[in-house]
Amino acid sequence: MNVFQEFLDPGSAVLRWGHVSSAILWLGPQFYFAFVAPAARAGLEPAALRALDLELTPRLSWWLRWGAALTWSLGFVLLFLTYYRTTLLLDVAAIDAFELEQFLGPDGRPTPRAWIPGFLALIGAVAVYELLARVLRSAKLELAVLGLYFAAAIGGSTFLAGECHFAGRALFVQLGAMTASVMASNVWLHIWPAERRAWIARRAGQAPDARDLELAATRARHNTLATMPVVLLMLSNHHPSLYGGNLAPWPLVAAVLCAFGVLASLPFTPLGKLTPRP
């Protein structure tokens, strides 16, 4: 075992623990805003509602945005160390000898030629989602945005499989990382700035801009619906039947997982109304 491997095993354990822990800090406030807060706010008097908006909401938003930042950062380090820098990234058996020299360095690890397309796909996923979300702004098209995003993301991942020889296991995690990148960008580029502007307006005794409230609610809804697919995709590495040796091609399996994740999120929407009251 070399020095890198000696570091990677315990280091990976710590990183995974930090990644999961920070995800809890992120998803806790996210699900509160999505399921509990709407029902709770409906029964509050204006004075209590104002106090909630001025005191509780900004505090939870702090955990939301920094939980998202830490989750994504640790997740990217894990992605890089576990896949981009190991042969788990590639389907080595499917690469001919000439190409193998381009994808693997003398040390047997993937070269930048192998992993840079995956890194660029993280950025591309955010760009594609942003385009779809801006074009399809109607509330009736909310699920269409996610559906079209996942279709495009799976198509991009198929390119990584065919042209860059990504292995099935790496593709599922890559797809999860792409979607998590979209969710983190939503928090920092849209949800938090809109919530902050609304909070400043309320503190000044003014009504928040309706466009800010709508933007924050829509992007938060997208994040909530995307959470289940991300969890499924990230856990897929524990189930080889999903990405290797399965009867259906991996894009179909990935699409089913994403669709199941979105649908599994929907029944939780009315649960806020069922939350027990003291």
C-alpha positions as CSV (number, residue, x, y, z in Angstrom):
1,M,0.0,0.0,0.0
2,N,1.5,3.4,-1.0
3,V,1.3,6.6,0.9
4,F,-1.6,7.9,-1.2
5,Q,-3.6,4.8,-0.4
6,E,-2.7,4.9,3.2
7,F,-4.1,8.4,3.4
8,L,-7.1,7.8,1.2
9,D,-8.7,5.1,3.3
10,P,-9.0,6.9,6.7
11,G,-9.2,10.3,4.9
12,S,-12.1,9.1,2.8
13,A,-13.9,7.9,5.9
14,V,-13.5,11.4,7.5
15,L,-14.6,13.1,4.3
16,R,-17.6,10.9,3.9
17,W,-18.6,11.5,7.5
18,G,-18.3,15.3,6.9
19,H,-20.1,15.1,3.6
20,V,-23.1,13.3,5.1
21,S,-23.1,15.4,8.2
22,S,-23.1,18.7,6.2
23,A,-25.8,17.3,4.0
24,I,-28.0,16.9,7.1
25,L,-27.3,20.5,8.0
26,W,-28.4,21.5,4.5
27,L,-31.4,19.3,4.0
28,G,-32.9,19.9,7.5
29,P,-33.7,23.6,6.8
30,Q,-34.6,22.8,3.2
31,F,-37.3,20.4,4.2
32,Y,-38.5,22.7,7.0
33,F,-39.0,25.5,4.4
34,A,-40.7,23.1,2.0
35,F,-43.0,21.1,4.2
36,V,-43.4,22.5,7.7
37,A,-43.2,26.3,7.3
38,P,-46.0,26.8,4.8
39,A,-48.6,25.1,7.0
40,A,-47.3,26.7,10.2
41,R,-47.2,30.2,8.7
42,A,-50.8,29.9,7.6
43,G,-52.1,29.9,11.2
44,L,-49.9,32.8,12.5
45,E,-51.0,36.3,13.3
46,P,-49.2,39.1,11.4
47,A,-47.0,40.0,14.4
48,A,-45.9,36.4,15.0
49,L,-45.4,36.0,11.2
50,R,-43.2,39.1,11.2
51,A,-41.1,37.8,14.1
52,L,-40.7,34.5,12.4
53,D,-39.5,36.1,9.2
54,L,-37.1,38.4,11.0
55,E,-35.6,36.0,13.5
56,L,-36.0,32.3,12.5
57,T,-35.9,32.5,8.7
58,P,-32.5,34.2,8.4
59,R,-30.9,31.8,11.0
60,L,-32.2,28.8,9.1
61,S,-31.0,30.3,5.8
62,W,-27.5,30.5,7.3
63,W,-27.5,26.8,7.9
64,L,-29.0,26.2,4.5
65,R,-26.4,28.0,2.5
66,W,-23.3,27.0,4.4
67,G,-24.6,23.4,4.7
68,A,-24.9,23.4,0.9
69,A,-21.5,24.9,0.4
70,L,-19.8,22.4,2.7
71,T,-21.7,19.4,1.3
72,W,-20.8,20.3,-2.3
73,S,-17.1,21.1,-1.4
74,L,-16.5,17.8,0.5
75,G,-18.5,15.9,-2.1
76,F,-16.3,17.3,-4.9
77,V,-13.1,16.3,-3.0
78,L,-14.6,12.8,-2.5
79,L,-15.5,12.6,-6.2
80,F,-12.0,13.7,-7.2
81,L,-10.1,11.3,-4.9
82,T,-12.4,8.3,-5.3
83,Y,-13.1,8.5,-9.0
84,Y,-11.2,11.1,-10.9
85,R,-7.9,9.9,-9.5
86,T,-8.5,6.1,-9.5
87,T,-9.4,3.5,-12.1
88,L,-12.9,3.4,-10.7
89,L,-13.6,6.2,-13.1
90,L,-13.0,4.2,-16.3
91,D,-14.3,1.1,-17.9
92,V,-10.7,-0.1,-18.6
93,A,-11.7,-3.3,-20.2
94,A,-13.5,-1.4,-23.0
95,I,-10.6,0.8,-23.9
96,D,-8.1,-0.4,-26.5
97,A,-4.4,-0.2,-25.9
98,F,-3.8,2.9,-27.9
99,E,-6.5,4.9,-26.1
100,L,-5.5,3.5,-22.8
101,E,-2.3,5.5,-22.9
102,Q,-4.3,8.7,-23.3
103,F,-6.6,7.9,-20.4
104,L,-4.1,6.4,-17.9
105,G,-0.8,7.9,-16.8
106,P,2.4,6.0,-16.0
107,D,1.3,5.7,-12.4
108,G,-1.9,3.9,-13.5
109,R,-4.2,6.8,-12.5
110,P,-6.6,8.7,-14.9
111,T,-5.0,11.6,-16.7
112,P,-6.6,15.0,-17.0
113,R,-7.8,13.8,-20.4
114,A,-9.9,11.3,-18.6
115,W,-11.5,13.3,-15.7
116,I,-11.7,16.9,-17.1
117,P,-14.8,16.1,-19.2
118,G,-16.5,15.0,-15.9
119,F,-15.5,18.3,-14.2
120,L,-16.8,20.3,-17.2
121,A,-20.1,18.3,-17.0
122,L,-20.6,19.7,-13.5
123,I,-20.5,23.2,-14.8
124,G,-22.5,22.3,-17.9
125,A,-25.3,20.8,-15.8
126,V,-25.8,24.1,-13.9
127,A,-25.8,26.0,-17.2
128,V,-28.4,23.7,-18.8
129,Y,-30.6,23.8,-15.7
130,E,-30.5,27.6,-15.6
131,L,-31.5,27.8,-19.2
132,L,-34.5,25.5,-18.7
133,A,-35.5,27.3,-15.4
134,R,-35.5,30.7,-17.1
135,V,-37.4,29.6,-20.2
136,L,-40.0,27.4,-18.4
137,R,-40.9,29.8,-15.6
138,S,-44.6,28.8,-15.3
139,A,-45.6,27.0,-12.2
140,K,-47.4,24.4,-14.4
141,L,-44.0,23.6,-16.0
142,E,-42.2,23.1,-12.7
143,L,-41.7,19.3,-13.1
144,A,-41.0,19.8,-16.8
145,V,-37.8,21.7,-15.8
146,L,-36.5,18.8,-13.8
147,G,-37.6,16.2,-16.3
148,L,-35.8,18.0,-19.2
149,Y,-32.8,18.6,-17.0
150,F,-32.5,14.9,-16.1
151,A,-32.9,14.0,-19.8
152,A,-30.1,16.4,-20.8
153,A,-27.9,15.2,-17.9
154,I,-28.4,11.6,-18.7
155,G,-27.6,12.4,-22.3
156,G,-24.4,14.1,-21.3
157,S,-23.5,11.2,-19.1
158,T,-24.0,8.8,-22.0
159,F,-21.5,10.9,-23.9
160,L,-19.1,10.5,-21.0
161,A,-19.6,6.7,-21.2
162,G,-19.2,6.5,-25.0
163,E,-16.4,9.0,-25.7
164,C,-14.6,9.2,-22.3
165,H,-15.2,5.6,-21.2
166,F,-16.6,6.4,-17.8
167,A,-17.6,3.2,-15.9
168,G,-21.2,2.7,-15.0
169,R,-20.5,3.1,-11.2
170,A,-18.8,6.4,-11.9
171,L,-21.6,7.6,-14.2
172,F,-24.3,7.2,-11.5
173,V,-22.2,9.2,-9.0
174,Q,-21.3,11.7,-11.6
175,L,-25.0,12.3,-12.4
176,G,-25.7,12.7,-8.7
177,A,-22.8,15.2,-8.4
178,M,-24.1,17.2,-11.4
179,T,-27.6,17.5,-9.8
180,A,-26.1,18.4,-6.4
181,S,-24.2,21.1,-8.2
182,V,-27.4,22.5,-9.6
183,M,-29.0,22.4,-6.1
184,A,-26.0,24.2,-4.4
185,S,-26.0,26.9,-7.1
186,N,-29.7,27.3,-6.6
187,V,-29.1,28.0,-2.9
188,W,-26.3,30.5,-3.4
189,L,-27.4,32.2,-6.7
190,H,-31.1,32.4,-6.2
191,I,-32.7,31.2,-2.9
192,W,-30.4,33.0,-0.5
193,P,-30.1,36.3,-2.4
194,A,-33.9,36.4,-2.8
195,E,-34.6,35.6,0.8
196,R,-32.0,38.2,1.9
197,R,-33.7,40.9,-0.1
198,A,-37.1,39.9,1.3
199,W,-35.7,40.0,4.8
200,I,-34.2,43.5,4.3
201,A,-37.5,44.7,3.0
202,R,-39.4,43.2,6.0
203,R,-36.9,44.7,8.5
204,A,-37.5,48.1,6.9
205,G,-41.3,47.6,7.3
206,Q,-41.9,47.2,3.6
207,A,-43.5,44.4,1.6
208,P,-41.0,42.0,-0.1
209,D,-40.9,42.0,-3.8
210,A,-43.3,39.3,-5.0
211,R,-40.8,38.2,-7.6
212,D,-38.2,37.5,-4.9
213,L,-40.7,35.4,-3.0
214,E,-41.7,33.5,-6.2
215,L,-38.1,32.9,-7.2
216,A,-37.0,31.6,-3.8
217,A,-40.1,29.3,-3.6
218,T,-39.7,27.9,-7.1
219,R,-36.0,27.2,-6.8
220,A,-36.5,25.7,-3.3
221,R,-39.2,23.5,-4.7
222,H,-36.8,22.3,-7.4
223,N,-34.2,21.5,-4.9
224,T,-36.6,19.5,-2.7
225,L,-37.8,17.5,-5.6
226,A,-34.2,16.8,-6.8
227,T,-33.1,15.6,-3.4
228,M,-34.5,12.1,-3.7
229,P,-32.9,11.4,-7.1
230,V,-29.5,12.6,-5.7
231,V,-29.8,10.3,-2.7
232,L,-30.7,7.4,-4.9
233,L,-27.9,8.1,-7.4
234,M,-25.3,8.5,-4.6
235,L,-26.3,5.2,-3.0
236,S,-26.2,3.4,-6.3
237,N,-22.5,2.5,-5.9
238,H,-23.6,0.0,-3.2
239,H,-25.8,-1.9,-5.8
240,P,-23.7,-3.1,-8.7
241,S,-26.8,-4.5,-10.4
242,L,-27.9,-1.0,-11.2
243,Y,-24.8,-0.1,-13.3
244,G,-23.2,-3.4,-14.3
245,G,-24.6,-6.5,-15.8
246,N,-28.2,-5.3,-15.7
247,L,-30.6,-6.2,-18.5
248,A,-31.5,-2.5,-19.3
249,P,-28.9,0.0,-20.5
250,W,-27.6,2.2,-17.7
251,P,-29.3,5.4,-19.0
252,L,-32.7,3.7,-18.7
253,V,-32.0,2.6,-15.1
254,A,-30.7,6.1,-14.3
255,A,-33.8,7.7,-15.8
256,V,-36.1,5.4,-13.7
257,L,-34.2,6.3,-10.6
258,C,-34.5,10.0,-11.3
259,A,-38.2,9.7,-12.1
260,F,-38.8,7.6,-8.9
261,G,-37.0,10.1,-6.9
262,V,-39.1,13.0,-8.1
263,L,-42.3,11.1,-7.7
264,A,-41.3,9.9,-4.2
265,S,-40.9,13.6,-3.2
266,L,-44.4,14.6,-4.2
267,P,-46.4,12.8,-1.5
268,F,-44.4,14.6,1.2
269,T,-45.8,18.0,0.1
270,P,-49.0,17.9,2.2
271,L,-47.3,16.4,5.2
272,G,-46.8,19.8,6.7
273,K,-50.5,20.0,7.3
274,L,-50.3,16.7,9.2
275,T,-47.5,17.9,11.5
276,P,-48.8,17.6,15.1
277,R,-49.5,20.8,16.9
278,P,-48.6,21.3,20.6
